[in-house]
Amino acid sequence: MKTTTMGVKLDNDIRDRLKALGTAKERTPHWLMKKAIQEYLEKEEKREREKKEDQQRWQRYQDTGEYLDHEEAKKRLTRFADQARTKAAE
C-alpha cells in the first residue's frame, strides 16, 4: 500500500494530550492520530451508506407507495428467525 505524508496543525494542548496518551498506551502520537482518523472514516462512511439506503427506500416508497407496517414487518422477521432456528437445529 502506497502511503502519503500529510501535515496537521495542532494546538499545543492537543499535541500534549496526544503525547501523554501515547506514553500511557505505549503508542506514538502518529499511531493514535492514524487510528483516530481510520475509526472516524469508518463511522462516517457507514453513516453515508445508511443515508443513501434510506434515500433509496424513500424514493422506492414514493414511486410505488408500497410499505410494510410494523405488525407485518414483525411477522416476517419472526418467521425468518423461526426458519433460522429450525435450520440450525437440523
PDB file of N, CA, C and O in Angstrom:
ATOM      1  N   MET A   1       0.849  -1.166   0.000  1.00  0.00           N
ATOM      2  CA  MET A   1       0.000   0.000   0.000  1.00  0.00           C
ATOM      3  C   MET A   1       0.902   1.240   0.000  1.00  0.00           C
ATOM      4  O   MET A   1       1.823   1.357   0.809  1.00  0.00           O
ATOM      5  N   LYS A   2       0.621   2.135  -0.904  1.00  0.00           N
ATOM      6  CA  LYS A   2       1.381   3.375  -1.001  1.00  0.00           C
ATOM      7  C   LYS A   2       0.906   4.340   0.086  1.00  0.00           C
ATOM      8  O   LYS A   2      -0.292   4.441   0.353  1.00  0.00           O
ATOM      9  N   THR A   3       1.836   5.036   0.699  1.00  0.00           N
ATOM     10  CA  THR A   3       1.479   5.991   1.740  1.00  0.00           C
ATOM     11  C   THR A   3       1.876   7.396   1.326  1.00  0.00           C
ATOM     12  O   THR A   3       2.765   7.584   0.495  1.00  0.00           O
ATOM     13  N   THR A   4       1.217   8.369   1.907  1.00  0.00           N
ATOM     14  CA  THR A   4       1.482   9.778   1.662  1.00  0.00           C
ATOM     15  C   THR A   4       1.541  10.490   2.998  1.00  0.00           C
ATOM     16  O   THR A   4       0.758  10.202   3.903  1.00  0.00           O
ATOM     17  N   THR A   5       2.459  11.405   3.115  1.00  0.00           N
ATOM     18  CA  THR A   5       2.564  12.198   4.326  1.00  0.00           C
ATOM     19  C   THR A   5       1.689  13.432   4.184  1.00  0.00           C
ATOM     20  O   THR A   5       1.728  14.123   3.165  1.00  0.00           O
ATOM     21  N   MET A   6       0.899  13.701   5.218  1.00  0.00           N
ATOM     22  CA  MET A   6       0.054  14.896   5.256  1.00  0.00           C
ATOM     23  C   MET A   6       0.304  15.591   6.590  1.00  0.00           C
ATOM     24  O   MET A   6       0.492  14.936   7.615  1.00  0.00           O
ATOM     25  N   GLY A   7       0.307  16.889   6.570  1.00  0.00           N
ATOM     26  CA  GLY A   7       0.533  17.632   7.798  1.00  0.00           C
ATOM     27  C   GLY A   7      -0.776  18.056   8.437  1.00  0.00           C
ATOM     28  O   GLY A   7      -1.756  18.353   7.754  1.00  0.00           O
ATOM     29  N   VAL A   8      -0.770  18.079   9.756  1.00  0.00           N
ATOM     30  CA  VAL A   8      -1.928  18.535  10.514  1.00  0.00           C
ATOM     31  C   VAL A   8      -1.418  19.532  11.551  1.00  0.00           C
ATOM     32  O   VAL A   8      -0.512  19.223  12.325  1.00  0.00           O
ATOM     33  N   LYS A   9      -1.994  20.710  11.561  1.00  0.00           N
ATOM     34  CA  LYS A   9      -1.608  21.697  12.562  1.00  0.00           C
ATOM     35  C   LYS A   9      -2.448  21.477  13.817  1.00  0.00           C
ATOM     36  O   LYS A   9      -3.678  21.480  13.769  1.00  0.00           O
ATOM     37  N   LEU A  10      -1.766  21.288  14.926  1.00  0.00           N
ATOM     38  CA  LEU A  10      -2.430  21.047  16.205  1.00  0.00           C
ATOM     39  C   LEU A  10      -2.004  22.114  17.191  1.00  0.00           C
ATOM     40  O   LEU A  10      -0.856  22.558  17.190  1.00  0.00           O
ATOM     41  N   ASP A  11      -2.941  22.521  18.033  1.00  0.00           N
ATOM     42  CA  ASP A  11      -2.521  23.460  19.081  1.00  0.00           C
ATOM     43  C   ASP A  11      -1.739  22.692  20.141  1.00  0.00           C
ATOM     44  O   ASP A  11      -1.773  21.462  20.180  1.00  0.00           O
ATOM     45  N   ASN A  12      -1.049  23.411  20.982  1.00  0.00           N
ATOM     46  CA  ASN A  12      -0.160  22.786  21.973  1.00  0.00           C
ATOM     47  C   ASN A  12      -0.904  21.858  22.921  1.00  0.00           C
ATOM     48  O   ASN A  12      -0.372  20.821  23.317  1.00  0.00           O
ATOM     49  N   ASP A  13      -2.123  22.218  23.286  1.00  0.00           N
ATOM     50  CA  ASP A  13      -2.903  21.380  24.204  1.00  0.00           C
ATOM     51  C   ASP A  13      -3.163  20.009  23.594  1.00  0.00           C
ATOM     52  O   ASP A  13      -2.953  18.990  24.252  1.00  0.00           O
ATOM     53  N   ILE A  14      -3.612  19.972  22.359  1.00  0.00           N
ATOM     54  CA  ILE A  14      -3.897  18.688  21.702  1.00  0.00           C
ATOM     55  C   ILE A  14      -2.608  17.891  21.523  1.00  0.00           C
ATOM     56  O   ILE A  14      -2.586  16.682  21.755  1.00  0.00           O
ATOM     57  N   ARG A  15      -1.529  18.569  21.110  1.00  0.00           N
ATOM     58  CA  ARG A  15      -0.255  17.883  20.950  1.00  0.00           C
ATOM     59  C   ARG A  15       0.196  17.249  22.272  1.00  0.00           C
ATOM     60  O   ARG A  15       0.629  16.097  22.301  1.00  0.00           O
ATOM     61  N   ASP A  16       0.088  18.008  23.353  1.00  0.00           N
ATOM     62  CA  ASP A  16       0.489  17.490  24.665  1.00  0.00           C
ATOM     63  C   ASP A  16      -0.386  16.311  25.093  1.00  0.00           C
ATOM     64  O   ASP A  16       0.106  15.332  25.652  1.00  0.00           O
ATOM     65  N   ARG A  17      -1.686  16.419  24.822  1.00  0.00           N
ATOM     66  CA  ARG A  17      -2.593  15.320  25.168  1.00  0.00           C
ATOM     67  C   ARG A  17      -2.260  14.061  24.371  1.00  0.00           C
ATOM     68  O   ARG A  17      -2.285  12.956  24.912  1.00  0.00           O
ATOM     69  N   LEU A  18      -1.950  14.230  23.090  1.00  0.00           N
ATOM     70  CA  LEU A  18      -1.561  13.083  22.263  1.00  0.00           C
ATOM     71  C   LEU A  18      -0.291  12.429  22.799  1.00  0.00           C
ATOM     72  O   LEU A  18      -0.204  11.205  22.897  1.00  0.00           O
ATOM     73  N   LYS A  19       0.680  13.251  23.142  1.00  0.00           N
ATOM     74  CA  LYS A  19       1.929  12.703  23.684  1.00  0.00           C
ATOM     75  C   LYS A  19       1.676  11.942  24.980  1.00  0.00           C
ATOM     76  O   LYS A  19       2.204  10.848  25.176  1.00  0.00           O
ATOM     77  N   ALA A  20       0.863  12.525  25.869  1.00  0.00           N
ATOM     78  CA  ALA A  20       0.584  11.874  27.155  1.00  0.00           C
ATOM     79  C   ALA A  20      -0.169  10.560  26.957  1.00  0.00           C
ATOM     80  O   ALA A  20       0.161   9.550  27.577  1.00  0.00           O
ATOM     81  N   LEU A  21      -1.173  10.580  26.098  1.00  0.00           N
ATOM     82  CA  LEU A  21      -1.930   9.345  25.852  1.00  0.00           C
ATOM     83  C   LEU A  21      -1.050   8.304  25.183  1.00  0.00           C
ATOM     84  O   LEU A  21      -1.127   7.119  25.507  1.00  0.00           O
ATOM     85  N   GLY A  22      -0.213   8.744  24.250  1.00  0.00           N
ATOM     86  CA  GLY A  22       0.708   7.823  23.592  1.00  0.00           C
ATOM     87  C   GLY A  22       1.636   7.156  24.586  1.00  0.00           C
ATOM     88  O   GLY A  22       1.883   5.952  24.513  1.00  0.00           O
ATOM     89  N   THR A  23       2.145   7.942  25.510  1.00  0.00           N
ATOM     90  CA  THR A  23       3.021   7.384  26.543  1.00  0.00           C
ATOM     91  C   THR A  23       2.261   6.366  27.389  1.00  0.00           C
ATOM     92  O   THR A  23       2.769   5.281  27.670  1.00  0.00           O
ATOM     93  N   ALA A  24       1.050   6.720  27.792  1.00  0.00           N
ATOM     94  CA  ALA A  24       0.252   5.822  28.631  1.00  0.00           C
ATOM     95  C   ALA A  24      -0.084   4.523  27.907  1.00  0.00           C
ATOM     96  O   ALA A  24      -0.124   3.459  28.525  1.00  0.00           O
ATOM     97  N   LYS A  25      -0.322   4.606  26.619  1.00  0.00           N
ATOM     98  CA  LYS A  25      -0.709   3.418  25.847  1.00  0.00           C
ATOM     99  C   LYS A  25       0.481   2.750  25.165  1.00  0.00           C
ATOM    100  O   LYS A  25       0.326   1.753  24.460  1.00  0.00           O
ATOM    101  N   GLU A  26       1.668   3.309  25.384  1.00  0.00           N
ATOM    102  CA  GLU A  26       2.875   2.813  24.732  1.00  0.00           C
ATOM    103  C   GLU A  26       2.722   2.817  23.211  1.00  0.00           C
ATOM    104  O   GLU A  26       3.070   1.853  22.529  1.00  0.00           O
ATOM    105  N   ARG A  27       2.197   3.919  22.706  1.00  0.00           N
ATOM    106  CA  ARG A  27       1.996   4.145  21.272  1.00  0.00           C
ATOM    107  C   ARG A  27       2.515   5.535  20.930  1.00  0.00           C
ATOM    108  O   ARG A  27       2.641   6.398  21.800  1.00  0.00           O
ATOM    109  N   THR A  28       2.809   5.734  19.674  1.00  0.00           N
ATOM    110  CA  THR A  28       3.267   7.051  19.246  1.00  0.00           C
ATOM    111  C   THR A  28       2.063   7.948  18.978  1.00  0.00           C
ATOM    112  O   THR A  28       0.969   7.454  18.707  1.00  0.00           O
ATOM    113  N   PRO A  29       2.261   9.271  19.054  1.00  0.00           N
ATOM    114  CA  PRO A  29       1.180  10.173  18.663  1.00  0.00           C
ATOM    115  C   PRO A  29       0.732   9.911  17.221  1.00  0.00           C
ATOM    116  O   PRO A  29      -0.454  10.022  16.908  1.00  0.00           O
ATOM    117  N   HIS A  30       1.672   9.566  16.355  1.00  0.00           N
ATOM    118  CA  HIS A  30       1.329   9.247  14.962  1.00  0.00           C
ATOM    119  C   HIS A  30       0.347   8.078  14.903  1.00  0.00           C
ATOM    120  O   HIS A  30      -0.642   8.134  14.171  1.00  0.00           O
ATOM    121  N   TRP A  31       0.614   7.028  15.666  1.00  0.00           N
ATOM    122  CA  TRP A  31      -0.273   5.866  15.675  1.00  0.00           C
ATOM    123  C   TRP A  31      -1.666   6.258  16.160  1.00  0.00           C
ATOM    124  O   TRP A  31      -2.670   5.846  15.580  1.00  0.00           O
ATOM    125  N   LEU A  32      -1.721   7.060  17.231  1.00  0.00           N
ATOM    126  CA  LEU A  32      -3.014   7.499  17.768  1.00  0.00           C
ATOM    127  C   LEU A  32      -3.791   8.312  16.736  1.00  0.00           C
ATOM    128  O   LEU A  32      -4.993   8.108  16.563  1.00  0.00           O
ATOM    129  N   MET A  33      -3.117   9.224  16.055  1.00  0.00           N
ATOM    130  CA  MET A  33      -3.804  10.047  15.058  1.00  0.00           C
ATOM    131  C   MET A  33      -4.302   9.198  13.894  1.00  0.00           C
ATOM    132  O   MET A  33      -5.423   9.379  13.418  1.00  0.00           O
ATOM    133  N   LYS A  34      -3.460   8.270  13.442  1.00  0.00           N
ATOM    134  CA  LYS A  34      -3.858   7.405  12.331  1.00  0.00           C
ATOM    135  C   LYS A  34      -5.066   6.552  12.713  1.00  0.00           C
ATOM    136  O   LYS A  34      -6.006   6.404  11.932  1.00  0.00           O
ATOM    137  N   LYS A  35      -5.029   5.990  13.930  1.00  0.00           N
ATOM    138  CA  LYS A  35      -6.144   5.162  14.420  1.00  0.00           C
ATOM    139  C   LYS A  35      -7.427   5.991  14.523  1.00  0.00           C
ATOM    140  O   LYS A  35      -8.499   5.534  14.127  1.00  0.00           O
ATOM    141  N   ALA A  36      -7.311   7.202  15.054  1.00  0.00           N
ATOM    142  CA  ALA A  36      -8.491   8.069  15.196  1.00  0.00           C
ATOM    143  C   ALA A  36      -9.085   8.404  13.831  1.00  0.00           C
ATOM    144  O   ALA A  36     -10.304   8.403  13.666  1.00  0.00           O
ATOM    145  N   ILE A  37      -8.237   8.685  12.867  1.00  0.00           N
ATOM    146  CA  ILE A  37      -8.725   9.005  11.515  1.00  0.00           C
ATOM    147  C   ILE A  37      -9.398   7.793  10.895  1.00  0.00           C
ATOM    148  O   ILE A  37     -10.463   7.920  10.291  1.00  0.00           O
ATOM    149  N   GLN A  38      -8.791   6.615  11.034  1.00  0.00           N
ATOM    150  CA  GLN A  38      -9.391   5.396  10.480  1.00  0.00           C
ATOM    151  C   GLN A  38     -10.777   5.147  11.072  1.00  0.00           C
ATOM    152  O   GLN A  38     -11.729   4.869  10.343  1.00  0.00           O
ATOM    153  N   GLU A  39     -10.884   5.249  12.395  1.00  0.00           N
ATOM    154  CA  GLU A  39     -12.171   4.998  13.048  1.00  0.00           C
ATOM    155  C   GLU A  39     -13.210   6.038  12.645  1.00  0.00           C
ATOM    156  O   GLU A  39     -14.375   5.701  12.432  1.00  0.00           O
ATOM    157  N   TYR A  40     -12.802   7.287  12.541  1.00  0.00           N
ATOM    158  CA  TYR A  40     -13.727   8.342  12.123  1.00  0.00           C
ATOM    159  C   TYR A  40     -14.218   8.075  10.704  1.00  0.00           C
ATOM    160  O   TYR A  40     -15.415   8.173  10.433  1.00  0.00           O
ATOM    161  N   LEU A  41     -13.299   7.737   9.797  1.00  0.00           N
ATOM    162  CA  LEU A  41     -13.700   7.463   8.418  1.00  0.00           C
ATOM    163  C   LEU A  41     -14.669   6.290   8.336  1.00  0.00           C
ATOM    164  O   LEU A  41     -15.664   6.361   7.614  1.00  0.00           O
ATOM    165  N   GLU A  42     -14.393   5.217   9.065  1.00  0.00           N
ATOM    166  CA  GLU A  42     -15.290   4.058   9.047  1.00  0.00           C
ATOM    167  C   GLU A  42     -16.684   4.437   9.530  1.00  0.00           C
ATOM    168  O   GLU A  42     -17.684   4.039   8.933  1.00  0.00           O
ATOM    169  N   LYS A  43     -16.747   5.206  10.615  1.00  0.00           N
ATOM    170  CA  LYS A  43     -18.035   5.617  11.173  1.00  0.00           C
ATOM    171  C   LYS A  43     -18.797   6.509  10.185  1.00  0.00           C
ATOM    172  O   LYS A  43     -19.992   6.313   9.963  1.00  0.00           O
ATOM    173  N   GLU A  44     -18.116   7.469   9.605  1.00  0.00           N
ATOM    174  CA  GLU A  44     -18.777   8.405   8.696  1.00  0.00           C
ATOM    175  C   GLU A  44     -19.147   7.752   7.365  1.00  0.00           C
ATOM    176  O   GLU A  44     -20.186   8.073   6.788  1.00  0.00           O
ATOM    177  N   GLU A  45     -18.306   6.837   6.874  1.00  0.00           N
ATOM    178  CA  GLU A  45     -18.645   6.123   5.644  1.00  0.00           C
ATOM    179  C   GLU A  45     -19.882   5.250   5.864  1.00  0.00           C
ATOM    180  O   GLU A  45     -20.745   5.159   4.990  1.00  0.00           O
ATOM    181  N   LYS A  46     -19.967   4.615   7.021  1.00  0.00           N
ATOM    182  CA  LYS A  46     -21.152   3.808   7.350  1.00  0.00           C
ATOM    183  C   LYS A  46     -22.388   4.697   7.395  1.00  0.00           C
ATOM    184  O   LYS A  46     -23.438   4.343   6.858  1.00  0.00           O
ATOM    185  N   ARG A  47     -22.256   5.855   8.039  1.00  0.00           N
ATOM    186  CA  ARG A  47     -23.378   6.794   8.119  1.00  0.00           C
ATOM    187  C   ARG A  47     -23.831   7.226   6.724  1.00  0.00           C
ATOM    188  O   ARG A  47     -25.031   7.333   6.472  1.00  0.00           O
ATOM    189  N   GLU A  48     -22.895   7.471   5.826  1.00  0.00           N
ATOM    190  CA  GLU A  48     -23.238   7.874   4.459  1.00  0.00           C
ATOM    191  C   GLU A  48     -23.908   6.738   3.695  1.00  0.00           C
ATOM    192  O   GLU A  48     -24.847   6.975   2.935  1.00  0.00           O
ATOM    193  N   ARG A  49     -23.432   5.490   3.891  1.00  0.00           N
ATOM    194  CA  ARG A  49     -24.083   4.349   3.230  1.00  0.00           C
ATOM    195  C   ARG A  49     -25.524   4.203   3.710  1.00  0.00           C
ATOM    196  O   ARG A  49     -26.434   3.982   2.911  1.00  0.00           O
ATOM    197  N   GLU A  50     -25.723   4.329   5.029  1.00  0.00           N
ATOM    198  CA  GLU A  50     -27.076   4.210   5.587  1.00  0.00           C
ATOM    199  C   GLU A  50     -27.972   5.339   5.083  1.00  0.00           C
ATOM    200  O   GLU A  50     -29.145   5.116   4.785  1.00  0.00           O
ATOM    201  N   LYS A  51     -27.431   6.528   4.990  1.00  0.00           N
ATOM    202  CA  LYS A  51     -28.192   7.670   4.478  1.00  0.00           C
ATOM    203  C   LYS A  51     -28.618   7.425   3.028  1.00  0.00           C
ATOM    204  O   LYS A  51     -29.750   7.719   2.645  1.00  0.00           O
ATOM    205  N   LYS A  52     -27.694   6.884   2.230  1.00  0.00           N
ATOM    206  CA  LYS A  52     -28.014   6.580   0.826  1.00  0.00           C
ATOM    207  C   LYS A  52     -29.106   5.513   0.742  1.00  0.00           C
ATOM    208  O   LYS A  52     -30.032   5.625  -0.061  1.00  0.00           O
ATOM    209  N   GLU A  53     -28.987   4.469   1.584  1.00  0.00           N
ATOM    210  CA  GLU A  53     -30.008   3.419   1.600  1.00  0.00           C
ATOM    211  C   GLU A  53     -31.366   3.989   1.999  1.00  0.00           C
ATOM    212  O   GLU A  53     -32.387   3.639   1.407  1.00  0.00           O
ATOM    213  N   ASP A  54     -31.379   4.861   2.998  1.00  0.00           N
ATOM    214  CA  ASP A  54     -32.633   5.488   3.430  1.00  0.00           C
ATOM    215  C   ASP A  54     -33.252   6.304   2.294  1.00  0.00           C
ATOM    216  O   ASP A  54     -34.463   6.262   2.077  1.00  0.00           O
ATOM    217  N   GLN A  55     -32.421   7.033   1.583  1.00  0.00           N
ATOM    218  CA  GLN A  55     -32.928   7.833   0.465  1.00  0.00           C
ATOM    219  C   GLN A  55     -33.505   6.933  -0.630  1.00  0.00           C
ATOM    220  O   GLN A  55     -34.528   7.259  -1.231  1.00  0.00           O
ATOM    221  N   GLN A  56     -32.845   5.802  -0.886  1.00  0.00           N
ATOM    222  CA  GLN A  56     -33.346   4.863  -1.885  1.00  0.00           C
ATOM    223  C   GLN A  56     -34.678   4.258  -1.445  1.00  0.00           C
ATOM    224  O   GLN A  56     -35.599   4.103  -2.246  1.00  0.00           O
ATOM    225  N   ARG A  57     -34.762   3.918  -0.150  1.00  0.00           N
ATOM    226  CA  ARG A  57     -36.031   3.375   0.362  1.00  0.00           C
ATOM    227  C   ARG A  57     -37.153   4.402   0.239  1.00  0.00           C
ATOM    228  O   ARG A  57     -38.265   4.065  -0.167  1.00  0.00           O
ATOM    229  N   TRP A  58     -36.867   5.628   0.584  1.00  0.00           N
ATOM    230  CA  TRP A  58     -37.864   6.687   0.494  1.00  0.00           C
ATOM    231  C   TRP A  58     -38.304   6.891  -0.950  1.00  0.00           C
ATOM    232  O   TRP A  58     -39.490   7.067  -1.227  1.00  0.00           O
ATOM    233  N   GLN A  59     -37.337   6.867  -1.870  1.00  0.00           N
ATOM    234  CA  GLN A  59     -37.678   7.035  -3.278  1.00  0.00           C
ATOM    235  C   GLN A  59     -38.537   5.869  -3.769  1.00  0.00           C
ATOM    236  O   GLN A  59     -39.490   6.060  -4.524  1.00  0.00           O
ATOM    237  N   ARG A  60     -38.182   4.644  -3.322  1.00  0.00           N
ATOM    238  CA  ARG A  60     -38.967   3.471  -3.716  1.00  0.00           C
ATOM    239  C   ARG A  60     -40.400   3.593  -3.187  1.00  0.00           C
ATOM    240  O   ARG A  60     -41.349   3.258  -3.895  1.00  0.00           O
ATOM    241  N   TYR A  61     -40.560   4.065  -1.965  1.00  0.00           N
ATOM    242  CA  TYR A  61     -41.894   4.271  -1.403  1.00  0.00           C
ATOM    243  C   TYR A  61     -42.655   5.325  -2.205  1.00  0.00           C
ATOM    244  O   TYR A  61     -43.831   5.142  -2.521  1.00  0.00           O
ATOM    245  N   GLN A  62     -41.987   6.420  -2.531  1.00  0.00           N
ATOM    246  CA  GLN A  62     -42.663   7.469  -3.301  1.00  0.00           C
ATOM    247  C   GLN A  62     -43.062   6.982  -4.685  1.00  0.00           C
ATOM    248  O   GLN A  62     -44.107   7.368  -5.210  1.00  0.00           O
ATOM    249  N   ASP A  63     -42.216   6.121  -5.281  1.00  0.00           N
ATOM    250  CA  ASP A  63     -42.516   5.599  -6.625  1.00  0.00           C
ATOM    251  C   ASP A  63     -43.638   4.567  -6.607  1.00  0.00           C
ATOM    252  O   ASP A  63     -44.464   4.537  -7.519  1.00  0.00           O
ATOM    253  N   THR A  64     -43.676   3.723  -5.582  1.00  0.00           N
ATOM    254  CA  THR A  64     -44.611   2.590  -5.580  1.00  0.00           C
ATOM    255  C   THR A  64     -45.727   2.709  -4.554  1.00  0.00           C
ATOM    256  O   THR A  64     -46.796   2.125  -4.733  1.00  0.00           O
ATOM    257  N   GLY A  65     -45.496   3.452  -3.490  1.00  0.00           N
ATOM    258  CA  GLY A  65     -46.466   3.532  -2.412  1.00  0.00           C
ATOM    259  C   GLY A  65     -46.479   2.296  -1.538  1.00  0.00           C
ATOM    260  O   GLY A  65     -47.293   2.198  -0.620  1.00  0.00           O
ATOM    261  N   GLU A  66     -45.582   1.338  -1.808  1.00  0.00           N
ATOM    262  CA  GLU A  66     -45.535   0.091  -1.043  1.00  0.00           C
ATOM    263  C   GLU A  66     -44.730   0.280   0.237  1.00  0.00           C
ATOM    264  O   GLU A  66     -43.713   0.973   0.254  1.00  0.00           O
ATOM    265  N   TYR A  67     -45.203  -0.345   1.295  1.00  0.00           N
ATOM    266  CA  TYR A  67     -44.516  -0.293   2.575  1.00  0.00           C
ATOM    267  C   TYR A  67     -44.975  -1.467   3.420  1.00  0.00           C
ATOM    268  O   TYR A  67     -45.963  -2.129   3.104  1.00  0.00           O
ATOM    269  N   LEU A  68     -44.245  -1.717   4.499  1.00  0.00           N
ATOM    270  CA  LEU A  68     -44.650  -2.720   5.483  1.00  0.00           C
ATOM    271  C   LEU A  68     -44.975  -1.980   6.768  1.00  0.00           C
ATOM    272  O   LEU A  68     -44.175  -1.184   7.259  1.00  0.00           O
ATOM    273  N   ASP A  69     -46.161  -2.250   7.309  1.00  0.00           N
ATOM    274  CA  ASP A  69     -46.451  -1.657   8.611  1.00  0.00           C
ATOM    275  C   ASP A  69     -45.709  -2.460   9.681  1.00  0.00           C
ATOM    276  O   ASP A  69     -45.140  -3.514   9.399  1.00  0.00           O
ATOM    277  N   HIS A  70     -45.724  -1.959  10.878  1.00  0.00           N
ATOM    278  CA  HIS A  70     -44.962  -2.561  11.974  1.00  0.00           C
ATOM    279  C   HIS A  70     -45.347  -4.028  12.199  1.00  0.00           C
ATOM    280  O   HIS A  70     -44.471  -4.881  12.340  1.00  0.00           O
ATOM    281  N   GLU A  71     -46.616  -4.316  12.232  1.00  0.00           N
ATOM    282  CA  GLU A  71     -47.067  -5.685  12.508  1.00  0.00           C
ATOM    283  C   GLU A  71     -46.628  -6.656  11.419  1.00  0.00           C
ATOM    284  O   GLU A  71     -46.195  -7.769  11.720  1.00  0.00           O
ATOM    285  N   GLU A  72     -46.735  -6.247  10.165  1.00  0.00           N
ATOM    286  CA  GLU A  72     -46.317  -7.125   9.061  1.00  0.00           C
ATOM    287  C   GLU A  72     -44.805  -7.356   9.102  1.00  0.00           C
ATOM    288  O   GLU A  72     -44.347  -8.478   8.885  1.00  0.00           O
ATOM    289  N   ALA A  73     -44.036  -6.316   9.374  1.00  0.00           N
ATOM    290  CA  ALA A  73     -42.586  -6.462   9.469  1.00  0.00           C
ATOM    291  C   ALA A  73     -42.236  -7.408  10.615  1.00  0.00           C
ATOM    292  O   ALA A  73     -41.354  -8.255  10.477  1.00  0.00           O
ATOM    293  N   LYS A  74     -42.921  -7.263  11.731  1.00  0.00           N
ATOM    294  CA  LYS A  74     -42.681  -8.127  12.892  1.00  0.00           C
ATOM    295  C   LYS A  74     -42.980  -9.593  12.556  1.00  0.00           C
ATOM    296  O   LYS A  74     -42.221 -10.486  12.934  1.00  0.00           O
ATOM    297  N   LYS A  75     -44.092  -9.838  11.842  1.00  0.00           N
ATOM    298  CA  LYS A  75     -44.451 -11.205  11.449  1.00  0.00           C
ATOM    299  C   LYS A  75     -43.364 -11.809  10.563  1.00  0.00           C
ATOM    300  O   LYS A  75     -42.945 -12.949  10.765  1.00  0.00           O
ATOM    301  N   ARG A  76     -42.915 -11.031   9.582  1.00  0.00           N
ATOM    302  CA  ARG A  76     -41.899 -11.545   8.662  1.00  0.00           C
ATOM    303  C   ARG A  76     -40.588 -11.832   9.385  1.00  0.00           C
ATOM    304  O   ARG A  76     -39.962 -12.865   9.148  1.00  0.00           O
ATOM    305  N   LEU A  77     -40.175 -10.939  10.252  1.00  0.00           N
ATOM    306  CA  LEU A  77     -38.929 -11.146  10.979  1.00  0.00           C
ATOM    307  C   LEU A  77     -39.024 -12.352  11.915  1.00  0.00           C
ATOM    308  O   LEU A  77     -38.061 -13.104  12.064  1.00  0.00           O
ATOM    309  N   THR A  78     -40.165 -12.530  12.530  1.00  0.00           N
ATOM    310  CA  THR A  78     -40.372 -13.695  13.397  1.00  0.00           C
ATOM    311  C   THR A  78     -40.300 -14.976  12.577  1.00  0.00           C
ATOM    312  O   THR A  78     -39.702 -15.961  13.009  1.00  0.00           O
ATOM    313  N   ARG A  79     -40.903 -14.962  11.409  1.00  0.00           N
ATOM    314  CA  ARG A  79     -40.876 -16.133  10.526  1.00  0.00           C
ATOM    315  C   ARG A  79     -39.435 -16.443  10.101  1.00  0.00           C
ATOM    316  O   ARG A  79     -39.030 -17.606  10.108  1.00  0.00           O
ATOM    317  N   PHE A  80     -38.656 -15.414   9.731  1.00  0.00           N
ATOM    318  CA  PHE A  80     -37.246 -15.618   9.359  1.00  0.00           C
ATOM    319  C   PHE A  80     -36.454 -16.207  10.527  1.00  0.00           C
ATOM    320  O   PHE A  80     -35.648 -17.119  10.341  1.00  0.00           O
ATOM    321  N   ALA A  81     -36.688 -15.683  11.723  1.00  0.00           N
ATOM    322  CA  ALA A  81     -35.977 -16.180  12.907  1.00  0.00           C
ATOM    323  C   ALA A  81     -36.342 -17.633  13.179  1.00  0.00           C
ATOM    324  O   ALA A  81     -35.472 -18.445  13.493  1.00  0.00           O
ATOM    325  N   ASP A  82     -37.623 -17.966  13.059  1.00  0.00           N
ATOM    326  CA  ASP A  82     -38.064 -19.343  13.269  1.00  0.00           C
ATOM    327  C   ASP A  82     -37.411 -20.277  12.251  1.00  0.00           C
ATOM    328  O   ASP A  82     -36.966 -21.369  12.605  1.00  0.00           O
ATOM    329  N   GLN A  83     -37.355 -19.858  11.011  1.00  0.00           N
ATOM    330  CA  GLN A  83     -36.729 -20.674   9.961  1.00  0.00           C
ATOM    331  C   GLN A  83     -35.247 -20.878  10.243  1.00  0.00           C
ATOM    332  O   GLN A  83     -34.721 -21.973  10.044  1.00  0.00           O
ATOM    333  N   ALA A  84     -34.569 -19.826  10.705  1.00  0.00           N
ATOM    334  CA  ALA A  84     -33.143 -19.923  11.016  1.00  0.00           C
ATOM    335  C   ALA A  84     -32.914 -20.892  12.171  1.00  0.00           C
ATOM    336  O   ALA A  84     -31.984 -21.698  12.132  1.00  0.00           O
ATOM    337  N   ARG A  85     -33.767 -20.814  13.210  1.00  0.00           N
ATOM    338  CA  ARG A  85     -33.630 -21.722  14.343  1.00  0.00           C
ATOM    339  C   ARG A  85     -33.865 -23.181  13.908  1.00  0.00           C
ATOM    340  O   ARG A  85     -33.152 -24.087  14.341  1.00  0.00           O
ATOM    341  N   THR A  86     -34.853 -23.389  13.066  1.00  0.00           N
ATOM    342  CA  THR A  86     -35.160 -24.740  12.581  1.00  0.00           C
ATOM    343  C   THR A  86     -33.979 -25.275  11.781  1.00  0.00           C
ATOM    344  O   THR A  86     -33.579 -26.427  11.944  1.00  0.00           O
ATOM    345  N   LYS A  87     -33.427 -24.432  10.919  1.00  0.00           N
ATOM    346  CA  LYS A  87     -32.294 -24.846  10.097  1.00  0.00           C
ATOM    347  C   LYS A  87     -31.063 -25.140  10.950  1.00  0.00           C
ATOM    348  O   LYS A  87     -30.330 -26.090  10.677  1.00  0.00           O
ATOM    349  N   ALA A  88     -30.838 -24.338  11.972  1.00  0.00           N
ATOM    350  CA  ALA A  88     -29.688 -24.531  12.862  1.00  0.00           C
ATOM    351  C   ALA A  88     -29.821 -25.815  13.668  1.00  0.00           C
ATOM    352  O   ALA A  88     -28.822 -26.452  14.005  1.00  0.00           O
ATOM    353  N   ALA A  89     -31.060 -26.194  13.975  1.00  0.00           N
ATOM    354  CA  ALA A  89     -31.302 -27.398  14.784  1.00  0.00           C
ATOM    355  C   ALA A  89     -31.133 -28.678  13.964  1.00  0.00           C
ATOM    356  O   ALA A  89     -30.970 -29.761  14.525  1.00  0.00           O
ATOM    357  N   GLU A  90     -31.173 -28.552  12.648  1.00  0.00           N
ATOM    358  CA  GLU A  90     -31.087 -29.751  11.785  1.00  0.00           C
ATOM    359  C   GLU A  90     -29.707 -30.329  11.771  1.00  0.00           C
ATOM    360  O   GLU A  90     -29.464 -31.332  11.100  1.00  0.00           O
TER     361      GLU A  90
END
